[in-house]
Amino acid sequence: MTPRAHLSLTLLLVACGCSGGTVAPSAADPKSGGAATTLDATPGAYGNSVERLDDAQDGLFSFGHSTFSENWVTAPATTSSLDGLGPLFNAKSCSTCHSKDGRSAPFAANGALLGMLFRLSIPGVSERGGPMPDPVYGDQLRPYGILGVPGDGTPHVHYEETSGTYGDGSPYSLQVPSYSIDGWNYGVPADGLMISPRVGPAVIGLGLLEAVPEEEILAHVTEPDADGVHGVPNKVWDAASQSKVIGRFGWKANQPTTLQQTAGAFVGDMGITSSLFPSGTCSPTMKACNEAPPGGDPDVELTDDRWQSVGFYMKSLAVPARRAVTDPVALHGEALFSSFGCSSCHLPTLHTGPLAASASLANQTIHPYTDLLLHDMGPDLADGRPDYDASGSQWRTSPLWGLGLLQTVNHHTFLLHDGRARGFAEAILWHGGEAATARERFRLADAADRDALVKFLESL
């Protein structure tokens, strides 16, 4: 585990004029996560715990980190606390899709699946208002199986380059992905199968986002502004409370809490059952899958203490401090980020309430650059797959904190929900729908302003 590093810095807010009709501060707040900020900018930057954990919480964090990182194995095994993998699965550990607590790349150079999963559904709505799973393959492709159990099928991606030009005539190119699945091992899926690829995002700052009061999130649900920006919440099923609540996590805000997201990933990605989700993912016609022995406890494979520890671990990961807080180019880029309209969705500042997993998460001013709401991103980014109240073209505003260290931690800069963008500029150029006007302001800006905005994003 990386050492903890914490921040105590004073913010100076003195405004100065900048070119392009914008005004930037002379210094920015480096405390992206308030008291839950770490100064670490090394390859271990995403793995630090928040400060002020007591001894019991420190032990829980360590236990959660261990469970998050370890590979699960096929049952029966001598390691009974970590057996029960699959029988169908996407990954063998949480860290497969969230290496160093960071963001996964989609595919390897040889086309092998890395930290990407494929959501599946068919037309219709489930009894709790969510996507309707395929009757055989469920709501997620599991391409791998334990010995004797074939995986669901094999996913593929193909990229084609499409060219464009900035306003000053400079060229750019975007890679357009197309996805397919073949080798279905349990029969043909139902008609109208919808496929949505997703890469594993970084898991920093989740406890802070969970501590933002619901009323603050809803306060940003307003009528469309001059650019047509109009964020809306997703109302999703909370399995613990057995009710519909606001979703906060996941690419379409389809998960309400860190604990549910954790249990959902264990059963969906690894086939590991828990007290929240005690049923496995083998459909009735999957004979070999259903005959495979379960692991761990006779009822569930992920014990509550392990589940709670991973949930606490994910809530307690600190956010790296913003860097280049006095750099005039980065500060100019921040001013452009606002004047272009990017901050209409990527809200710079939110506040946490008194209810939080630990003292460092409560009553904080934070800078995640998200409103936690859904926005229509246009047809080019649409997956065509509704998810509760989210349409096929709506996505939750992704937090931007810590993204400037992605190359340092995870050795790549693949962005957006499926990793199609190869850096910040490409990610911006993919924006459409409500973000089309902001995108065009960026595309038509001169090279110096475009570079300044990218430098700001790299400082986060």
N, C-alpha and C positions, 0 to 999 in steps of 0.2 A: 504494500500500500504506500502511496506517496505521502510525504510529510505534509502536515497541515501548515498553511501559510495564510495569514489574515491581514486585514488592511485597516489602517486608521489614518485617513487623509482628510484634509480640509478643502472644501470646495470654494473656489473664488469665482464669482459671477460678475464680471465686468464686461460690458458689451463693446464691440468695436465694429466698424463698418467693413463689409466685404464686397468684392466685385459681383456683378450680376444682379445688383439690387437686393442682395440678401444681407442679413446681419448675423454674425456668428459670435458666440461667447469667446472671451479670451482664454478660457479654460473650461474643460468638461468634467463632469462628475465621474471619477474613476470607479466608484463603488456600484458596479452594475447590480449586485445583489444586496446592497445595504450591508448589514453586519454579516451577511452570508457571502461575502466576497473573499476571494483568495488572490494573493499576489503572484501565484505560480503561473509562469508562461512557458514552462518546459513541456516535453512530451507527456508528462503526467498531469497536465493542468486541469483536466476534467475529473480527476479522481480524488480531490481533496474533500474532507468533511467540513461542515460548517463549524464555527467556533461555539464555545460554551456548551458542549455536550458533557453531561455528568458521566461518572464511571460506568453506570449501567447502559447509558445510551452509546458510549464509546464502544462497549463490548457488543452491543446490538449492531452497530455500524460495521464492525469488523466481521461479525458472523454473517451479516448480509452481503458484505463484499465477497466473502469466501463462497457463499452459495451462488451469487451472481456469476462468479468466475469459473466455477468447477463444471466439468463435463458430467452429464448424466449418462448412465450405462444401462444396458439391457438387463432386465430381470429374468431369473433370479441372479443375484450377485452377492459377494461377500460384503460389498459396500451397500448395505441395505438402505441407508439413509439417502442414497443418490441413485437408486435403481428404479426402473420403470420407464425408461426412455421409450417414446413412441406408443404403440408400434409404428405409427407413421409420424414423421417429424420434418421440420424445416431446419432445425439446428440442435446441437447437443448442449449448448449453454447459452445463458443470456448474453455473455460477452461475445459470442459469435457475431451477433448483429449490432452490438454496441461495444466494439473493441475500445478498451481504455475509457469506457463510459461515453464514447463518442459516436460518430456517425459512420455508418457502413457505406462502402462503395457498392454499386449494383452488381456488376458482373466482372469477372476476371478477364484478362486479355484473350484467354482461350474460350470465352463464353460460359465458363462455369459460374453457377450461382454463388454469390457471396452473401451479403447481408440483406438480400431482397426477399420479400414474400409476395404472394399473389392472393388478394382477396377475391372470393368467388361469390356470386349470388345469381338468382334468376328473377325474372319479373315478379312483382308482388311484394307484400309486406308481411313480416312475421307477426305472431300474435302480440308481441311486445313493441311493435312499431319499427323494428329494425329491418335490415335486408333479409330477404328470403333465401335461405341456403339451398344449394343444389341437393336433391334428395339422396345422392350417393356421396358426393365429394364434400358436402358441407359448405362452410363459408371461407375456407382457406385451402390452397393447394399445399399438400405435404409431399414433396418430390422424393423423399427418402423413407426407407423402411428398415426395421431391424431384420436380422437374418431370417429368411423365410417369408417375409412380408413385403410384397412389392410396393414401391411408392406410388402415389396417385398418377403421376405423369411427369413429363419433362418440359420445363419452360424454356423459351428461347426469346432472344431480343435481336432485332436487326436495326441498325442505324443508317439513315441516309442524310447526307449533308444538304442543307438549304442555305442559300446565300442571301445577304442583305447589305444595305449600306447605311452608315450614319449620315446625319445631315450635312457633314462636311465632305462627304464622298468616300470616307474610309470604309473598307469592306469589313464584314463580319460573317461568320458562318455558325449555324446552329445544327445540332444533330437531332434528327427527328426519329424517335424510336417507334418500332412496331413490335408487338408482342404476340406470341403464339404458344400453345401447349399441345404436344402430341404424345403418343405412347400411353394413352389413357389405359390403365391396367384394370379398371373395374367397370368397363362399359362406357358408352358415350354419355357425356353430360346431358342434362335436360336442355330443351330448346331455349334459346335466348340467354345462354350463359354470359354473364358479365364478368370481366376480368379487370382487376385494378392492382397494378404493381406498386409496392411501397418499399422504400429503404428504411432501415432502422435509424432513427434520429438520435442525437446526443441526449443524454438523460440528466443533464445538469439543471439545477434550479427548479425541479418539479415540486418540491415542498413549498417554495415561494409562490409558484403559480396556484397551487392548491389552496394557499392561505389568502388569496385575493378574495375579498367578500363578493358574493353574488351580486349585490346591489351596485358595486363599482363596475362590474362587467356589463350589467344591463344598462347602466347610465350612458354607455357609449352606443347603444342601439338607438339611432336617430333616423330622421328622414334622409333620403339621399342628398349628399352635398352637391356643389356645383360640378364636380367631376363624376357624379353618379355613384359615389362610394356609399355603401349601406351595409354595415355589418349586422348579422343576425345570429342569435345563439342556436346551438343544436340541443334539443331535448332528447335525452337518451335514457336507457334503462339502467337503474342502479340496482344490482342484484342484492346488495346488502339491505337496503331500505325497502326493496320491492316497490319502487316508484320511479316516475320519470323526473329527472333533474337536468341541470345544465351540464353539457359535456365540456371538458377542458383539454383533454389529452388526445393524442392521435391526429393523423393528418386531416381527418374530417371532424375532429372534436367529438369522437364517438365513445370516449371513455370518461366517466365522471370523476374517478378518484385514482390515485396512484396504486392503491391496493387492488382495485378491480383490474386496472391495466396490467399489473404484475401477474395476477392469477390468470387473466385472459391470455397473456403471452405464454405462460407455462403450459397451459393445456393446448393452445392453438399452435404454438411453434414447436413444442417438445413433446406433446402428448402426456404431460404430467398433470394429474388430477389434484384437486385441492378441495377443502371444505366449501369454498364458494362455487367451484365448478367441479363437482364430483364425477361427472360423466365423461368418458373418453370420447374420442373423435371417430371411432370405427362405426360406419353405418351398418345396418343389418346384413347387407349382402356381402360384406368383406369378411369371409370366413376365416382366413388365416389371421387377420387383424384381431378378430374377436376371440380367437383361441389362444393368443399370446398371453403369457402369464403377467399379471400386474406386479408392481414393485412396492416396496415399503409396507406401510400399514395396509391391512386388508381392505380398508375403505378408500383411502386417498394416498397418493404418493408424495405430495408436498405437504409436510406437516405444518401446522399453524405457526409453530415457532420459526420455521424457515421462511414461510411466506411473509410473516410479519417483519422478520429481519430484513428481507430483501426490499419490502415496501419502505421500511425506515431508511435503509441505505439510499434508496433512490430519492427519498424526500430530503435527505441530508447532504447531498452533493452540492458543494459550493460553486459559485459562478466566478469565472476568472475576471479580474479587474480589466477595465478598459485601459488601453495603452494610447500613447501619442496624444495625451489629453491637452497639451499646449501646442501641438503641431498646427501651424496656420493652414496648411493644405487640408489636413484631416478635418479641422474645424470648419473650413469653407465647404468641404464635402457634406458635413452635417447640416449646414445651413441649406445647401441645395437639396438634401434629402427631404427637408421640410418644405421648401418652396416648390419642388417638383410634385409634391403630394404623396410621397412614399409614407410619411408619418401619419397619414389619415387611417391607415390600417395597422402599420407597424408603430403603434403608440410607444413613444420613448419611455413613458413613466406610468407605473401602476403602484398601488399601495397594498400591503398585506394587513390583515386584521389581527386581533389578539389571539385567535384560535389557530395554532400552528403546532407542528410536530416537536419543535424545540424553540428555546428562547431566541435564538439568532434569526428565526424565520418570522417572528411576530412583530407587527407594527413597524414594518420597514418600508422605505421608499426605494423602489427597484426600477431598473431600466431594461426590461426584457425585449422591447420593441415588438410587442404583440398586443392585440385587443382581445385575444382568445375567442374571437367571433368568426363566423363563416362569411366568406366573400366569393362572389362569382368571378372566376378568373378567366372566363371566356372559353371558346371551343378548343383552342390549341392545347390547353392543359387539362381539359375535361377527361375524366375516365368513364363518363356515362353511367356510373354506378351510384344510385342514391344510397344514403346511409342515415337512417332516421330522418331528421328534417333537412339534412344536407342533400342538395341536388347533385346530379352528375357533373356539374361544373363548379361547385362550391368547395372551397378548402378553408381550413382554419388558418389564420395568419400565423405563420411560423415565427417563433421567437428568434431573434438574431444575436442575442448575447452569446459570447464565446466563439462565434463562427470565424472570427479572424485568426483563431488558433487551430482551425481544422487541419491545415496542411502540417502544422507542427505535431499534432497529436495523431492524426489518422493517415497522413501522407497522401492526401488527395483533396480536391476541391469540388467534388461532384455534389450538386445542389438540386433543389426541388424534390417533390415527393418520390420521383423515380430516378433521381440522380442524372437526369439527362443534361443538365447544365454543367459546363466544365469551368465554372468560375462565376464571380459576382456579376460581371457584365452580361454573360449569357443568361443568367437567372433573371435579370431585369428585363432583358429583351423577350423572354418567354411570357411575360406578364400581359394579360389581356383582360377583357371584361371590365370590371370596375377599375382595374389598374392600367387600362390602356392609355389614358391621358398622361399619367405619371411616366409610363414607359416612353411615350413619344417625347416628352420633355427631356428625358435622358438621351434618347436616340438623336434628337436634334441639337443637343448641346455641343459646344466645342470640345475638343479632345482634352483640354486642360480641366474643364469642369467634370467631364466624365471620369477622368483619372482621380480627381479630388473626391468624388462621391465613392469610388471604389476604395480609395485609401481610408475614408471614414469607416466603411464596412470592415475593412481589414483591421481597424483599431479596436473593434468590439470584442 
